[in-house]
Amino acid sequence: MKKFLNEKVLMVVDFLELIIAILLAVFIGIAVIYLAGDLMAIFTESDKLEAFSVYLDIAFNFVIGIEFIKMLCKHTPETVVEVLLFALARGLIVGHMSTFQNLIGILSIVILFATRKYLFR
């Protein structure tokens, strides 16, 4: 009986993960259309650098969302490492951090690349 319940709960959880992944994909698809419209803001704003930074921040969030969807669908350690790599890279590129925080972020990325190279292949 316990094994049967465990299987049913896992089936429901897998189904819920699939629904979340589908909803995220639909939302990201719709939001990318709006992101294309926001591209014009880069050319019309007086502070073009700030507008580009905001645009880049939003685009990276979409990329991280897409990687998260892959992580929900595949359930592999490699996809988790990829999501972490994209999130860290986004923070380094878009975030305005101190030198020490940048160093920690870069070291974290190096550790994730080493983990991906030596543990997963």
N, C-alpha and C positions, 0 to 999 in steps of 0.2 A: 504494500500500500504506500509506504514511504517513497519507494522508487517511482511509483506511478505519479504521485504528487510532485516530486522533484522534476520529472519529465514535463508535466503539464505547466508548472511554473516557469521552467526554462523556455518552453514553447511560447507562452504568453509574453515573456520578457523579450524574446527574439522578435516577436511580432511588433511589440511596442517600439523597439529599436528601429525596425524597418519603417514604421509609420513616422517616427521622428526624422529619419533620414529623408524620406519622401517629402515631408513638410519643409525641411530645411532646403532641399534642392529646389522646390517650387518657389520658396521665398527668395533664395539667392538668384534664381532665374529672373524673377520679377524685379528685384532690386538692381540687377545688372543693367536692365533697360533704363532705369532711372539714373544709374551711374553714367551711362553714355550721355544722357542729357546734361548731367553736371559737368561734363567735360568742357562745355561752353563757358562755365564759370571761371575756368582758368584764364581764358582770354579776355573776359569782361571785368574781372576784379582788378582793383588798383594794386593790391598786394598779390602779385602772381605767385610768388614763392610760397606764401601762406596757403593760397588756394590749392596749389599743387601738392603741398604737404597734406592737406586735409583729404584731397582726392586719393593720394597714395595710401593714406591710412585706411580709407574705406575699401580700396581695392585689395589691400593685404588682408583685411578682415574677411573679404569674400573668399580669397584663396585659402585662408585657414579654415573657413567654414566648409569648403569643398573637401579639403583634406580630412576634416572631422567626419564628413559623410562617408568617405572611403574607410575611415577607421571603424565606423559603426557597421559597415557592411562586411569588411574583411576579417576583423578580429585577429590581426596578427601583430606581433611586437614591432615589425618593420613600419607599419602604418602609424603606430604610436610615436615612434622616433621621428617620422616625417612630420607629423603634426607639431611636435615639440620644436623641430628645426625651423619650420615656417614661423611659428610663434616667436621664437627667439630672434630670428632674422628680422621679423617685422618690428620688434622692440628696438633692435639696434638701428634699423634704418629710419624709422619714423620717430621713435622716442628721442627726447632730448635729455640724455642722461649724463652723469658725471663721467670722468675718465675711468674711475675705478669700476663703476657699474658697466661701462662698455667692456672693460677688460674681463670682468666676470662673465658677461654675455658671450664674448668671443671664446673664452675657455670652455664655457658650457657647450657651445657649438662644436668645438674641437672634440670634446668628450663624446658628444652624440655621434659625430662622424666616425670616430674610432670605434665606438660601440657597434655602429651599423656595419663597419667594414670587417671587424674581427669576430663579432659574435653571431652575425646573421648570414655569413657567406662561407 
